[in-house]
Amino acid sequence: MPEKLKIYCLNLGEYIETEGGSSLHDVARGLTDRLGFEPLCARVNNKTEGLHYRLYAPKDVEFLSVTDENSARCYVRSLCMILYKAVTRLYPGAQLKIEHSISKGYFCRITGADVPVSASDLEAEMHRIVDENLPFVFHEERTEKTIEIFESQGLDARVKLIRSAHQPYTTYYTLDGLADKYYSCLAPSTGMINVFAFTPYEHGFLLRGRDEKCPDIPAVPVKQDKMFHAFLDYVDFNHVLGITNVADLNVEIDEGRAKDLINVAEALHDRHLGRISDEITRRYHNGGARVILIAGPSSSGKTTTCKRLAIQLMTNLLKPMTISLDDYFVNREDTPRDAEGDYDYESIYALDLDQFNKDLNDLIAGKEVMLPTYSFETGKRYYKGTPSRLRPGEVLIIEGIHGLNPELTKNIPREQKFNIYVSALTTLSIDDHNWVPTTDNRLLRRIIRDHKYRGTNALDTLKRWPKVRAGEERWIFPFQENADATFNSSLLFELAVMRNNAEEILSHVQSDVPQYATAYRLRKFLSYFRPLPVDSVPPTSLLREFLGGSSFRY
């Protein structure tokens, strides 16, 4: 007779009795009416688990609704396995690659098919798989056996990564006999993954899951042509180097070729910034591009991009003057508040737009201007030093998250402005079906920077991150296609360099807080990378903005 045990259900605020060995799915089915939703996964002692998880001791359990970010991640990964199954049914022997997120979806390529691939046929087959309500079956198997399974399916990148992990056992899922591995949990069955779209996109396809705001419909694509082509530039660069996934990177590190890789990746940054500088110079001499606006989301590397671009411009005989939008924050007591009553530093109205525009117009007119400095310690602006003036042969570089928002510089003619969008567009894949989320890359940068320079621990950064992301969705991302140039600030090797620093900082997030789920997930994700020493990164690298040791002053 199974032993009875009690779990504490955080959704209901009460203990639930169940039999030892019951799965979370068993428990959830008994609570469907009371929960008011059908969960895909759960947090168990603040760690995200699939509903296959079995209970053998008392636990705190929170079943997650579709609005939770961990549940959304579970939904998308489950959808990816449904797509993989559909590809194998319709196009045996074809290879599926899910490369990166773009345009509210996930860009996919399908190669090696004997006949032309049809998006509509694949979407119809995915719906059939959903209607069959097939279970995603969780397995934990000896690694040798797991490798045999994945080799038989032609998943070579997966096999390389599993071999490099040197673990005796490996977990994976099967769907109707097809095996795959995803780096987050999957739903109990395909019938729960019923909202999606699969459509042609550029030279591949776009897989779209649920819309964040309206989960009953697929996410609505947004125009991101410039972002997409910035991705492609780096994907092509990765292919030239022969490094397209984490296993490839690990081999380079193990075989002592990391230094060359770092030098080439840094040179690529220089080349792209040089091209942007040349275009600015061309426009300047044609009567435009007097004001250069650099924008991007949190931890995208805007500040170092600004400094390195300034050097490139000087080699083109243009002298840059730099302004940070942060210095135009209103005094803290005047900062707008969000729906929860907290200061909304992401809002454009956290800036003194009137003063900024007055100073900007005066500078363009050749007048002397006293530029402010904002103190984050006191929450006030102050003035120091001597007045500044924009002289002939000089250009103005303005850096800040709102740089591409037309509201910021509405009084400046468009032909006088050159807009640059900066983001860490991560093009390295974990393997063919698992990508490295750009958001995770930026979050890890911010965790390290906040800890090193702002005295903020990982827990506080993780607590703040959802509001930062919400601010980006409202104030930054809608304007990214306004860019005249897009600069990808990611570096192929950076997660290997950040690994040791980030793991140590994240290890201080205790398991009794909800943010532990994200801290644990990030630590697990970083474990796939071979670590690289920080001192292998040159002092001019953009990565030094977060790690410290930069030759630039911040």
C-alpha positions as CSV (number, residue, x, y, z in Angstrom):
1,M,0.0,0.0,0.0
2,P,1.6,3.3,-1.0
3,E,2.4,5.6,1.8
4,K,0.4,8.8,2.1
5,L,2.1,12.2,2.2
6,K,1.1,15.8,2.2
7,I,2.3,18.5,-0.2
8,Y,1.6,22.2,0.3
9,C,-0.1,23.7,-2.8
10,L,0.8,27.4,-3.0
11,N,-2.0,28.0,-5.5
12,L,-4.6,27.0,-3.0
13,G,-2.7,28.0,0.2
14,E,-3.4,24.6,1.8
15,Y,-2.0,21.0,2.2
16,I,-3.0,18.4,-0.3
17,E,-2.8,14.7,0.6
18,T,-1.6,12.3,-2.1
19,E,0.0,8.9,-2.4
20,G,3.8,8.6,-2.3
21,G,5.1,8.1,-5.8
22,S,2.3,10.1,-7.4
23,S,3.2,12.4,-10.3
24,L,2.5,16.1,-10.3
25,H,0.2,15.4,-13.2
26,D,-1.8,13.0,-11.0
27,V,-2.2,15.7,-8.4
28,A,-3.0,18.4,-10.9
29,R,-5.8,16.3,-12.4
30,G,-7.5,16.1,-9.0
31,L,-7.3,19.9,-8.6
32,T,-8.4,21.0,-12.1
33,D,-11.7,22.6,-11.0
34,R,-10.0,24.4,-8.0
35,L,-7.0,25.6,-9.9
36,G,-9.0,27.1,-12.7
37,F,-6.5,26.2,-15.3
38,E,-4.6,23.2,-16.8
39,P,-1.0,23.5,-15.8
40,L,1.9,22.5,-18.1
41,C,4.6,22.4,-15.4
42,A,5.1,23.4,-11.8
43,R,7.6,24.8,-9.3
44,V,8.6,22.3,-6.7
45,N,10.5,23.9,-3.8
46,N,11.1,26.8,-6.2
47,K,12.6,24.7,-8.9
48,T,10.7,24.2,-12.2
49,E,9.8,20.6,-12.9
50,G,7.7,18.8,-15.5
51,L,4.5,17.2,-14.4
52,H,6.1,13.8,-14.8
53,Y,7.9,14.6,-11.5
54,R,7.1,12.1,-8.8
55,L,6.5,13.0,-5.1
56,Y,8.2,10.9,-2.4
57,A,8.5,13.5,0.3
58,P,6.6,16.6,1.4
59,K,7.2,19.6,-1.0
60,D,5.9,23.1,-1.7
61,V,4.2,22.9,-5.1
62,E,3.0,25.8,-7.3
63,F,1.3,24.8,-10.5
64,L,2.1,27.3,-13.3
65,S,-0.4,28.9,-15.6
66,V,0.3,29.8,-19.2
67,T,1.2,33.4,-18.2
68,D,4.2,32.2,-16.2
69,E,7.5,32.5,-18.1
70,N,8.6,29.0,-17.1
71,S,5.3,27.6,-18.4
72,A,5.7,29.6,-21.6
73,R,9.1,28.1,-22.0
74,C,7.7,24.6,-21.5
75,Y,5.0,25.3,-24.1
76,V,7.5,26.5,-26.8
77,R,9.9,23.5,-26.2
78,S,6.9,21.1,-26.4
79,L,5.9,22.8,-29.6
80,C,9.4,22.3,-31.0
81,M,9.2,18.5,-30.4
82,I,5.8,18.4,-32.2
83,L,7.4,20.2,-35.2
84,Y,10.3,17.7,-35.1
85,K,7.9,14.8,-35.1
86,A,5.9,16.3,-38.0
87,V,9.1,16.8,-40.0
88,T,10.1,13.1,-39.5
89,R,6.7,11.9,-40.6
90,L,6.4,14.0,-43.8
91,Y,10.1,14.3,-44.8
92,P,12.1,11.2,-43.5
93,G,15.8,11.9,-43.4
94,A,15.4,15.7,-43.4
95,Q,17.2,17.8,-40.9
96,L,15.4,20.4,-38.7
97,K,17.3,23.4,-37.3
98,I,15.7,25.8,-34.9
99,E,18.1,28.6,-34.9
100,H,17.0,31.7,-32.9
101,S,14.0,33.8,-31.8
102,I,12.9,36.6,-34.2
103,S,9.7,38.4,-35.0
104,K,7.7,36.9,-32.1
105,G,8.6,33.4,-33.2
106,Y,11.5,31.0,-33.9
107,F,13.4,30.8,-37.1
108,C,13.7,27.3,-38.5
109,R,15.4,25.7,-41.5
110,I,14.7,22.3,-42.9
111,T,17.3,20.7,-45.2
112,G,17.8,17.4,-46.9
113,A,14.2,16.7,-47.8
114,D,13.5,14.7,-51.0
115,V,10.6,17.0,-52.0
116,P,10.0,20.7,-51.4
117,V,9.0,21.4,-47.8
118,S,5.5,22.8,-47.4
119,A,4.7,25.0,-44.4
120,S,1.0,24.4,-44.7
121,D,1.5,20.6,-44.8
122,L,3.7,20.7,-41.7
123,E,1.3,22.9,-39.8
124,A,-1.5,20.5,-40.7
125,E,0.6,17.5,-39.6
126,M,1.4,19.3,-36.3
127,H,-2.4,19.7,-35.7
128,R,-2.9,16.0,-36.3
129,I,-0.2,15.2,-33.7
130,V,-2.0,17.6,-31.3
131,D,-5.3,15.9,-31.9
132,E,-3.7,12.5,-31.2
133,N,-2.9,13.8,-27.7
134,L,0.3,11.8,-27.6
135,P,2.3,11.7,-24.4
136,F,5.7,13.3,-24.0
137,V,7.5,10.5,-22.1
138,F,10.4,11.4,-19.9
139,H,13.4,9.0,-19.7
140,E,16.6,8.9,-17.8
141,E,19.0,6.4,-19.4
142,R,22.6,5.4,-19.4
143,T,24.5,7.9,-21.5
144,E,25.9,5.2,-23.8
145,K,22.4,4.0,-24.7
146,T,21.2,7.6,-25.1
147,I,24.0,8.4,-27.6
148,E,23.1,5.3,-29.6
149,I,19.5,6.6,-29.9
150,F,20.5,10.1,-31.0
151,E,23.1,8.8,-33.4
152,S,20.4,6.6,-35.1
153,Q,18.4,9.8,-35.6
154,G,21.3,11.8,-37.0
155,L,21.5,14.3,-34.2
156,D,25.2,14.7,-34.4
157,A,25.4,18.1,-32.5
158,R,23.4,16.6,-29.7
159,V,25.7,13.6,-29.5
160,K,28.8,15.9,-29.3
161,L,27.4,17.9,-26.5
162,I,26.3,14.8,-24.5
163,R,29.7,13.3,-24.9
164,S,31.4,16.5,-23.7
165,A,29.3,16.6,-20.6
166,H,30.8,13.3,-19.3
167,Q,27.7,12.4,-17.3
168,P,26.9,8.7,-16.7
169,Y,23.1,9.2,-17.2
170,T,21.3,11.5,-19.6
171,T,17.6,12.6,-19.6
172,Y,15.5,12.9,-22.8
173,Y,11.9,12.7,-24.0
174,T,10.2,10.5,-26.5
175,L,7.1,11.3,-28.6
176,D,5.5,8.4,-30.4
177,G,8.9,6.6,-30.5
178,L,11.0,9.7,-31.5
179,A,13.6,10.8,-29.0
180,D,14.7,14.4,-28.4
181,K,16.3,16.4,-25.6
182,Y,15.3,19.9,-24.5
183,Y,16.9,22.0,-21.9
184,S,13.6,22.6,-20.0
185,C,10.7,20.4,-19.2
186,L,7.9,19.5,-21.6
187,A,4.2,19.3,-21.2
188,P,2.4,16.0,-20.3
189,S,1.0,15.5,-23.8
190,T,0.6,17.1,-27.3
191,G,-3.1,17.8,-26.8
192,M,-2.2,20.7,-24.4
193,I,-0.1,22.5,-27.2
194,N,-3.0,23.5,-29.4
195,V,-2.2,27.2,-30.3
196,F,0.5,27.8,-32.9
197,A,1.3,28.7,-36.5
198,F,4.1,27.6,-38.9
199,T,4.6,29.9,-41.8
200,P,7.3,30.7,-44.4
201,Y,9.8,33.3,-43.3
202,E,12.6,34.7,-45.4
203,H,14.5,31.6,-46.7
204,G,13.1,29.4,-43.9
205,F,10.1,29.1,-41.6
206,L,8.8,30.8,-38.5
207,L,7.3,28.8,-35.7
208,R,5.0,30.9,-33.5
209,G,3.6,29.8,-30.2
210,R,1.0,31.6,-28.1
211,D,0.7,35.3,-28.0
212,E,1.8,36.6,-24.6
213,K,-1.1,38.9,-24.2
214,C,-3.8,36.8,-25.9
215,P,-2.8,33.1,-25.3
216,D,-5.7,31.8,-27.3
217,I,-4.1,33.0,-30.6
218,P,-0.6,32.5,-32.1
219,A,1.9,35.3,-31.6
220,V,1.5,38.1,-34.2
221,P,4.7,38.6,-36.2
222,V,6.4,41.9,-36.0
223,K,8.6,43.4,-38.7
224,Q,12.3,42.8,-37.8
225,D,14.0,42.7,-41.2
226,K,17.1,44.6,-39.9
227,M,17.4,42.4,-36.9
228,F,17.1,39.3,-39.0
229,H,19.9,40.3,-41.4
230,A,22.1,41.2,-38.4
231,F,21.5,37.6,-37.2
232,L,22.4,36.2,-40.6
233,D,25.7,38.1,-40.7
234,Y,26.8,36.4,-37.5
235,V,25.4,33.0,-38.5
236,D,27.5,33.1,-41.7
237,F,30.5,34.1,-39.6
238,N,29.9,31.1,-37.3
239,H,29.8,28.8,-40.2
240,V,33.1,30.1,-41.6
241,L,34.7,29.4,-38.2
242,G,33.0,26.0,-38.0
243,I,31.5,26.9,-34.7
244,T,27.7,26.8,-34.7
245,N,26.9,25.2,-31.4
246,V,28.1,24.8,-27.8
247,A,29.9,21.5,-28.5
248,D,31.9,23.1,-31.3
249,L,32.9,25.9,-29.0
250,N,33.9,23.4,-26.3
251,V,36.2,21.5,-28.7
252,E,37.9,24.8,-29.6
253,I,38.6,25.5,-26.0
254,D,39.7,21.9,-25.2
255,E,42.1,21.9,-28.1
256,G,43.7,25.2,-27.1
257,R,42.4,27.4,-30.0
258,A,40.3,29.8,-27.8
259,K,42.8,32.7,-28.1
260,D,42.5,32.7,-31.9
261,L,38.8,32.5,-31.7
262,I,38.7,35.5,-29.3
263,N,40.9,37.6,-31.6
264,V,38.8,36.8,-34.7
265,A,35.5,37.6,-32.8
266,E,36.9,40.9,-31.5
267,A,38.1,41.8,-35.0
268,L,34.6,41.2,-36.3
269,H,33.3,43.8,-33.9
270,D,35.9,46.2,-35.1
271,R,35.0,45.6,-38.7
272,H,31.3,46.2,-38.1
273,L,31.9,49.4,-36.2
274,G,34.3,50.5,-38.9
275,R,31.6,50.1,-41.5
276,I,29.1,52.0,-39.4
277,S,31.7,54.8,-38.9
278,D,32.4,55.0,-42.6
279,E,28.6,55.4,-43.4
280,I,28.3,58.1,-40.7
281,T,31.3,59.9,-42.2
282,R,29.8,59.7,-45.7
283,R,26.5,61.2,-44.5
284,Y,28.2,63.9,-42.5
285,H,30.1,65.1,-45.5
286,N,26.9,65.1,-47.5
287,G,25.3,67.5,-45.0
288,G,23.7,65.0,-42.5
289,A,24.5,62.7,-39.6
290,R,25.4,65.4,-37.1
291,V,23.6,63.6,-34.3
292,I,24.3,59.9,-33.7
293,L,21.8,58.0,-31.5
294,I,22.8,54.7,-29.9
295,A,20.0,52.7,-28.3
296,G,19.4,49.1,-27.2
297,P,18.0,47.0,-24.4
298,S,19.6,46.5,-21.0
299,S,23.1,45.1,-21.0
300,S,23.4,45.2,-24.7
301,G,26.7,46.9,-24.5
302,K,25.6,50.4,-25.6
303,T,28.3,52.2,-23.5
304,T,31.3,50.4,-24.9
305,T,29.8,50.5,-28.4
306,C,29.6,54.3,-28.0
307,K,33.3,54.5,-26.9
308,R,34.6,52.2,-29.6
309,L,32.6,53.9,-32.3
310,A,34.0,57.3,-31.1
311,I,37.5,55.9,-31.8
312,Q,36.5,54.7,-35.3
313,L,35.1,58.1,-36.0
314,M,38.3,59.8,-35.0
315,T,40.2,57.7,-37.5
316,N,37.8,59.2,-40.1
317,L,38.8,62.7,-38.9
318,L,35.5,63.3,-37.1
319,K,35.7,64.4,-33.4
320,P,32.9,63.0,-31.3
321,M,31.2,64.6,-28.3
322,T,29.3,62.1,-26.1
323,I,26.2,62.5,-24.0
324,S,24.5,59.8,-21.9
325,L,20.7,60.0,-21.6
326,D,21.1,58.7,-18.0
327,D,22.3,62.2,-17.1
328,Y,18.9,63.6,-18.0
329,F,16.9,61.6,-15.5
330,V,14.5,63.7,-13.6
331,N,15.1,64.0,-9.9
332,R,14.0,60.8,-8.3
333,E,10.9,62.2,-6.6
334,D,9.7,63.3,-10.0
335,T,10.2,59.9,-11.6
336,P,6.9,58.3,-13.0
337,R,5.6,55.2,-11.3
338,D,4.4,51.9,-12.7
339,A,1.2,50.1,-12.0
340,E,2.7,48.7,-8.7
341,G,3.7,52.2,-7.5
342,D,7.4,51.6,-8.1
343,Y,9.7,54.1,-9.9
344,D,9.5,53.4,-13.6
345,Y,13.1,54.1,-14.8
346,E,12.4,52.4,-18.1
347,S,9.8,55.1,-19.1
348,I,10.9,57.8,-21.6
349,Y,9.2,60.2,-19.2
350,A,11.8,59.4,-16.5
351,L,13.9,61.8,-18.6
352,D,13.7,65.6,-18.6
353,L,12.8,65.8,-22.3
354,D,12.4,69.6,-22.3
355,Q,15.9,70.2,-20.9
356,F,17.4,67.6,-23.1
357,N,15.9,69.0,-26.3
358,K,16.9,72.6,-25.3
359,D,20.5,71.5,-24.7
360,L,20.6,69.5,-27.9
361,N,19.2,72.3,-30.1
362,D,21.7,74.8,-28.5
363,L,24.6,72.4,-29.2
364,I,23.6,72.0,-32.8
365,A,23.3,75.8,-33.1
366,G,26.9,76.1,-31.9
367,K,26.0,77.6,-28.5
368,E,27.8,76.8,-25.2
369,V,25.9,74.4,-23.0
370,M,26.4,73.2,-19.4
371,L,25.8,69.5,-19.5
372,P,24.4,67.8,-16.4
373,T,25.6,64.7,-14.5
374,Y,23.1,62.5,-12.7
375,S,23.9,61.0,-9.4
376,F,22.3,57.6,-8.9
377,E,23.3,57.7,-5.2
378,T,21.3,61.0,-4.5
379,G,18.8,60.7,-7.3
380,K,19.5,64.2,-8.5
381,R,21.2,66.1,-11.4
382,Y,24.1,68.4,-10.8
383,Y,26.4,70.5,-13.0
384,K,30.2,70.6,-12.9
385,G,33.1,71.5,-15.2
386,T,33.0,73.9,-18.1
387,P,30.4,74.5,-20.8
388,S,30.5,72.4,-24.0
389,R,30.2,73.5,-27.6
390,L,29.8,71.5,-30.8
391,R,32.3,72.8,-33.3
392,P,32.7,72.2,-37.0
393,G,34.1,68.7,-37.7
394,E,32.4,67.4,-34.5
395,V,29.5,65.0,-34.2
396,L,27.3,64.3,-31.2
397,I,26.9,60.8,-29.9
398,I,23.9,60.2,-27.6
399,E,23.7,56.9,-25.8
400,G,20.7,55.5,-23.9
401,I,17.8,53.1,-24.1
402,H,15.4,55.6,-25.7
403,G,17.7,56.8,-28.5
404,L,15.6,55.5,-31.3
405,N,12.3,56.7,-30.0
406,P,11.2,59.6,-32.2
407,E,9.7,61.4,-29.2
408,L,13.2,61.9,-27.8
409,T,14.5,64.1,-30.7
410,K,11.3,65.1,-32.4
411,N,12.6,68.6,-33.1
412,I,15.7,67.4,-34.9
413,P,15.3,66.8,-38.7
414,R,15.6,63.1,-39.6
415,E,18.4,63.7,-42.1
416,Q,20.5,65.1,-39.2
417,K,20.3,61.9,-37.3
418,F,22.0,58.5,-37.6
419,N,20.3,55.8,-35.5
420,I,22.2,52.7,-34.3
421,Y,20.5,49.8,-32.5
422,V,22.7,47.6,-30.3
423,S,21.7,44.2,-29.1
424,A,23.4,40.9,-28.1
425,L,21.9,38.7,-30.8
426,T,23.2,35.3,-29.7
427,T,23.7,33.1,-32.8
428,L,25.3,30.2,-31.0
429,S,23.0,27.2,-30.6
430,I,23.1,24.6,-27.9
431,D,22.3,22.0,-30.6
432,D,20.0,21.7,-33.7
433,H,16.7,22.0,-31.7
434,N,17.8,24.3,-28.8
435,W,18.9,27.8,-29.2
436,V,20.7,30.2,-26.8
437,P,18.1,32.9,-25.8
438,T,19.4,36.4,-26.3
439,T,17.5,37.5,-23.2
440,D,19.4,35.0,-21.1
441,N,22.7,36.3,-22.4
442,R,21.8,39.8,-21.5
443,L,20.5,38.8,-18.1
444,L,23.8,37.1,-17.3
445,R,25.7,40.2,-18.4
446,R,23.5,42.3,-16.1
447,I,23.9,39.9,-13.1
448,I,27.7,40.2,-13.3
449,R,27.7,43.9,-13.9
450,D,25.2,44.7,-11.1
451,H,27.2,42.6,-8.7
452,K,30.5,44.1,-9.6
453,Y,29.7,47.8,-10.1
454,R,26.3,48.5,-8.4
455,G,26.5,46.4,-5.2
456,T,23.4,44.5,-6.3
457,N,23.1,40.8,-5.6
458,A,21.7,38.3,-8.1
459,L,18.4,38.0,-6.3
460,D,17.7,41.7,-6.5
461,T,18.7,41.7,-10.2
462,L,16.4,38.7,-10.9
463,K,13.5,40.5,-9.0
464,R,13.9,43.6,-11.1
465,W,14.4,41.8,-14.5
466,P,10.6,41.3,-15.3
467,K,10.1,45.0,-15.1
468,V,13.1,45.7,-17.2
469,R,11.8,43.3,-19.8
470,A,8.3,44.9,-19.7
471,G,9.9,48.3,-20.2
472,E,11.9,47.0,-23.2
473,E,8.8,45.7,-24.8
474,R,7.1,49.1,-24.4
475,W,9.8,51.6,-24.9
476,I,12.7,50.0,-26.9
477,F,11.7,47.1,-29.1
478,P,8.9,48.9,-31.1
479,F,11.6,51.4,-32.4
480,Q,14.4,49.0,-33.3
481,E,13.5,49.0,-37.0
482,N,14.1,52.8,-37.0
483,A,17.8,52.0,-37.0
484,D,20.1,53.0,-39.8
485,A,22.6,50.4,-38.6
486,T,22.2,47.4,-36.3
487,F,25.3,46.3,-34.2
488,N,25.4,42.8,-32.8
489,S,27.3,43.1,-29.6
490,S,27.4,39.4,-28.8
491,L,30.7,37.5,-28.8
492,L,30.9,33.9,-29.7
493,F,32.9,33.0,-26.7
494,E,31.3,35.2,-24.0
495,L,29.2,32.6,-22.2
496,A,32.3,30.5,-21.7
497,V,34.1,33.5,-20.1
498,M,31.1,34.6,-18.0
499,R,30.5,31.0,-16.7
500,N,32.6,31.0,-13.6
501,N,31.7,34.6,-12.5
502,A,27.9,34.1,-13.1
503,E,27.8,30.7,-11.4
504,E,29.4,32.0,-8.3
505,I,27.1,35.0,-8.1
506,L,24.0,32.9,-8.8
507,S,24.9,30.3,-6.2
508,H,24.0,32.9,-3.5
509,V,20.3,32.8,-4.6
510,Q,18.7,30.7,-1.9
511,S,16.2,28.0,-2.7
512,D,13.5,29.5,-0.5
513,V,12.6,32.3,-3.0
514,P,10.7,32.1,-6.3
515,Q,13.7,33.5,-8.2
516,Y,15.7,30.4,-7.4
517,A,14.0,28.7,-10.4
518,T,15.7,31.1,-12.8
519,A,19.0,31.0,-10.9
520,Y,19.0,27.2,-11.1
521,R,18.1,27.2,-14.7
522,L,20.8,29.7,-15.6
523,R,23.4,27.7,-13.7
524,K,22.4,24.5,-15.4
525,F,22.5,26.3,-18.8
526,L,26.1,27.6,-18.1
527,S,27.3,24.1,-17.2
528,Y,27.2,23.2,-20.9
529,F,30.0,25.6,-21.6
530,R,33.7,24.9,-21.0
531,P,34.9,27.9,-18.9
532,L,37.5,30.4,-20.3
533,P,39.6,32.6,-18.0
534,V,38.7,36.3,-17.9
535,D,42.2,37.3,-18.5
536,S,41.9,35.8,-22.0
537,V,39.7,38.8,-23.0
538,P,41.4,41.9,-24.3
539,P,40.9,45.2,-22.3
540,T,39.2,46.8,-25.2
541,S,36.5,44.1,-25.5
542,L,32.9,45.1,-25.1
543,L,32.6,42.2,-22.6
544,R,34.9,44.1,-20.2
545,E,32.0,46.6,-19.7
546,F,30.5,43.8,-17.5
547,L,33.5,41.8,-16.3
548,G,35.7,44.7,-15.4
549,G,39.3,45.4,-16.4
550,S,38.4,47.6,-19.4
551,S,40.8,50.1,-20.8
552,F,37.8,52.5,-21.2
553,R,36.6,54.7,-18.4
554,Y,32.9,54.3,-17.5
